[in-house]
Each structure stands twice: as structure tokens, then as C-alpha cells.
Amino acid sequence: MIESTLIEIAIMIAVGLVVAGLASYLKQPLIIGYIVAGILIGPNLLNITHSSEAIASFAQFGVVVLLFTVGLNLSPKVFREVGKVSLITGLGQVLFTSLLGMAISYALGYSLTASIYISVALTFSSTIIIMKILSDKGDIDTLYGKISIGFLLVQDIVAMVILAVVSSFASKSGSESMDLIGFIAILVFSLSLIPLSIYVMPKLLKRIATSQEYLLLFSIGWCMAIAAIFYKLKFSMEIGALLAGVTLSISKFRYEIVAKIKPIRDFFIFLFFVHLGSQMDITNLEHSIIPVVVFSLFILIGNPLIVMIIMGRLGYSSKVGFSAGLTVAQISEFSLILVAMGVKSAGLSTEILSMVTVVGLITISGSTYAMMFSDKIYSRLSKFLSIFEMKNLKHKDSSSHTKNMEVIMFGCDKIGYSLLKVFKDIKTKFLIVEFNPQIVKYLDNKKINCIYGDAEDPETLDELKLNKFKMVISTIPNFETNSLILHKVRQLDDSIITIMVCNSIEDSLKLYDKGASYVIIPRYLGGEYASSLILKHGFSFDKFLKEKLLHIEHLGDRKDIIHFNR
């Protein structure tokens, strides 16, 4: 029995390796390869898996460890780090998607219980997949990237709350259902973990962390212990693991724990998705074709529209809303976990799980390609998407702001703020063009000459009449945007000084070829400035202390600007 199980796992790994490699070659997330590998080895095709109970146990362990690592990243500090825009957009998208999803499910003939599970499952997007795509595109530090990461974090928090609610109210068979005493017991136990995590765990982990192996062993042991207690109290093991992670999240060793557990988590999550694929009944999918098509279109088109409407009402451009909207055009691994829990504890049919899994495969594939080619897609749809922008911002007259100006600067984040201070000191007449409405409002309150505008919009650049300025600066680290600005400037006047920002040496050289006067690469500025301080002050402690105080004062001044980009 043990030998046959190990052989099956070996085959799962081999098939998964090949299919996941193909998915990677097609620039698709590995999760698609895992699920397809499961379909291949399942009973409908190769019929290799027979030790389903043993493999299911491994798969559940993967979910437990996944939720433990999620809990490790849910430090109470994250509630302070999520900006207002991300909070409103995240909660708004969850609310409208779940309501519309429930209406669609019920109209398609699903029961009320099934409709609730399906609608909630359609709500969540994959933070892991989106972070990978944003990183590959170099868009993590863009405005839409920061907002997207923020509302995906809000989604994760809501997902955990929903999983907890589902676990507590899911009906179990016979005497196994949790009574009032069991609920009170789990509540008291959970509350008792709060002082433990604040006063005991940090000191205990400090001692344990002297041995890396012991830290790993303790972390897994703590995860399984809390999960087992929750199970014994007729609650969900997964939520117990989540809470176990949260209790360790305020420790300074949480990053080490996550790094140690990540390979273990990834392997068992691989088994979970392969097992999930192997459980799909593809022979009956013809009965689910209409739901699959309807739900896939709803996620791929409806979810981005919901985000665009919300962000448009908050004052953001259609480009920012469109780019952020594409990040929610797929369902997540939590969606599949939620429906799998529904099959186990709420009597959902495996046909529903298969249907949602297919929707996941379609939407993850589609949204991945949509995000990779978002600029090209937007350029074709931009004239139709302007309806999502607030007209009072979009059509704000710029002629009165540009009169007698010497410098125009696109963007006022980080580097832009430092340049802003220089313009004030040398009493230069300048204009800020910014497409974050919160920053526009902030600068207006500070009586700083600023207008709302998108540097990626050729019409906006034409309206600004760039030939009237002596210097054009872009602090936007996007090669295509900077190339467009340079093209517009060089068409008008070759003598205008142009200063650009980018993140790579290769793009810097290309911008120089296109006519840029100077290109700033932020990652090299810190080292150059630190070198100049050493040359200037030598080993003088007092002079470095003075620099420290000036830097702290400077950071305090610019904190408000940076906050608006979350």
C-alpha cells in the first residue's frame, strides 16, 4: 500500500513536471499545469491514481500549510498599510461581484447554498499569480500596481473571514455538527491566543531561533497543534492553521519562518492541485458548458468593469482603472479551496467543483495574457473606456496653468518630491502633471501649481504645448511613456532639456538614443549619494548625525505624498 502510494506520487510529480514546464513555456502560471496534470492522470484519462485517500491527506496538509503561511503575512500592521483607495476598491469589488455572481448562479438553476459558494468563489483573485505578473512586467511600483496589491490584500483578508464563517456554519453529518458549547469553546480558545502571541511567542521564538532547524520544526508543530485542536472542537483545521500563523505574524522571525516553510508549502500545494485535477469529472462537463461560459465571461469582463467603475468614481483615469481591473479577471486558489470545502462539508456536488475549476483554468489563462498585453489592448479600447473617468478631472483646462511656466514635471512621487523642493528653492516657475487624484488634491491644498493629466495620453501631451517649457521632466519609470514624451518634445524643439527616470541600464541607453538629456536610475542614486557623504564628511560622527536629522525631517515632509501611492 505504502509502496503503491509512493509510486503514484512519483508519477504525479513526473507528469506535473512535464505539464508545468509546458505551462511555463507558454507564460502561464504553474497552477494551470498542476491541474491539467491531475486531469491527465485521473480516472477519465490515464487512470493512474488509486490511493486517493492517502493523496487527499497530503493535499489537505498542503492547504493547511498554505493558510498557515497566509496567516504569517496577516500581521495587524497590514490594516494600517492598506490605503483608502485599495480598501474601498477591494471591498466594493467583493460586494458587487458576490451579489451579481449569486444572481447569475440562481438564474442558472443552482440551489441557494450552491449559489452562495459559487458567488463567493468568483469573488477572489490570486495574489500569488498577480504579484508574479506585476513583477515580470516591472509594474509593482506603478500607481495601478500599488493599488492592485492593496486591494488584493483586502481580498485575502475577506477570504480568510469567509473561510472561517463557512467552516463554522457548514453542516456536518449527525452528531459531528458543532453545538453552542463547542462554538463558545473555540471562541474562548481563539481569544486566549491573543495575549500568548503578544507576550509569550516573541520571547519563545527568540530562544528557538538560535537553531534554524528547530525553528522550522517548532513552526510546523505549532501549526499542526492549533489545527488539531480546532478539528477536535469540530471546527476547520484550515482556519486553525490560519490562526496559528497570525499568532506568529507579529514576531520579527516571521520572514525566516515563511522562507523555511515555503518549499514544503509549494510541494504539498502542488499535490493539492494535481489531486484536484484528478477528481474532476470531465465526462459530465457538457452539462456545465453554459455555466462555464457565463461565469468565465463574468470574471474576465464583469470584474474589470466593476473595478473600473469604482476607481473612475474615485477620480482615477481609465488607463489606471483598466490596468487595475485586469488584476481581478481570474479566480484564485482560495476559490477552489472554498468550493472543495463545500463539497466536503456542505453537500455540494463534485460537478460544481469541476465547473469552478474549469472557470479557474479559463480565467487564469485569459487574464494572464490580458495583463501581459494590457497596453496594446487599452490602446484599442481607450476611446470607449473614457466613460469611466470623472469629467471634471479629465477635461480640466490646462491653459491657465501653463502660462509663463519654465519647467513641467510628470509625476510627483519619490524623486518628483525632491525635485519639487529644488524648484521652490531656486524660485523656478513649474507645473506638475499628476494622474493620481489624491496627490492632485494634496498639491492643490498646498497651493502648488498642479493639474490632473495622464502622460500616456497623446492628446494630453498635445494640449500641454510642451514647446513652451525650457525643461521637461518625467519621474514615471515606464519606458513607453518616456519614449512618447521624448517623441513629442523632439518634434517641437530639440533644445528643450529632458530628464527621464527608468529602472534599467538598457532602457536608459535607449532613452539617450531617443534624445534624453539625462536619465535617472533610482537604484544607483543611493550608493552615489552615500559615497559623496563619505568623501565630504570622512569619519566625523557629528556631521553624519547632522545629515541624519536633516534626512529624518525630509522623510517626514514627504511621508504624505508617498502614502497616497498605496
Number of C-alpha atoms within 10 A of each C-alpha: 8 9 8 12 17 14 14 19 17 12 15 23 19 13 20 26 16 14 21 23 16 14 19 15 10 11 14 21 21 19 23 23 26 30 28 24 26 30 24 20 23 23 17 15 12 12 12 18 21 13 15 14 10 13 21 15 13 19 21 18 20 23 24 25 25 24 26 33 27 21 23 24 20 23 17 11 11 14 13 8 12 20 18 16 19 22 19 16 26 26 16 16 26 25 14 16 24 22 16 16 25 23 15 19 22 18 11 13 11 16 12 13 14 21 21 18 25 28 23 22 25 30 28 27 29 20 22 12 20 26 18 13 21 21 13 11 11 14 16 19 15 17 19 24 22 21 27 30 22 22 30 27 23 21 24 19 17 17 21 20 13 14 19 19 13 18 22 17 13 19 16 15 10 7 7 11 15 17 12 9 10 16 15 12 13 20 11 11 14 16 10 11 17 14 11 13 18 15 10 12 18 19 12 10 18 13 11 17 16 10 10 13 11 12 20 19 16 16 22 18 12 18 26 21 16 23 24 18 17 23 15 13 19 19 24 23 26 31 25 27 31 25 27 27 30 25 26 28 28 19 19 12 15 20 14 14 24 20 12 17 19 14 11 14 21 15 14 22 24 24 28 25 28 29 25 25 26 28 22 24 18 19 9 12 17 9 11 16 12 12 20 21 14 14 23 25 16 21 28 23 17 20 24 23 22 20 26 29 21 21 25 22 13 18 22 26 25 26 25 21 27 28 22 25 27 25 30 33 31 31 27 25 20 23 26 21 20 21 25 22 21 24 18 15 16 20 15 18 14 17 19 23 26 24 23 25 26 23 23 28 20 20 23 28 19 17 23 21 15 19 22 15 11 16 16 12 13 17 11 10 12 16 10 10 17 15 13 21 22 17 12 10 17 19 12 11 14 18 10 7 15 24 13 11 16 15 21 23 23 24 24 25 22 15 15 19 16 13 16 18 11 12 13 12 9 8 9 13 16 23 23 24 22 21 24 23 18 18 22 23 15 15 18 13 9 9 9 16 16 24 24 25 25 23 20 16 15 13 10 17 17 12 12 18 15 22 18 17 22 15 20 24 25 26 22 22 22 18 18 13 18 26 19 16 25 25 14 17 25 17 11 14 14 12 12 18 17 24 20 28 23 21 17 14 12 9 19 20 13 13 23 14 10 15 18 25 18 15 21 19 17 15 11 10 11 11 11 10 11 11 11 12 14 12 10 12 13 11 10 10 10 10 13 16 11 10 14 12 11 12 12 10 11 12 12 10 12 14 11 12 17 15 15 19 20 22
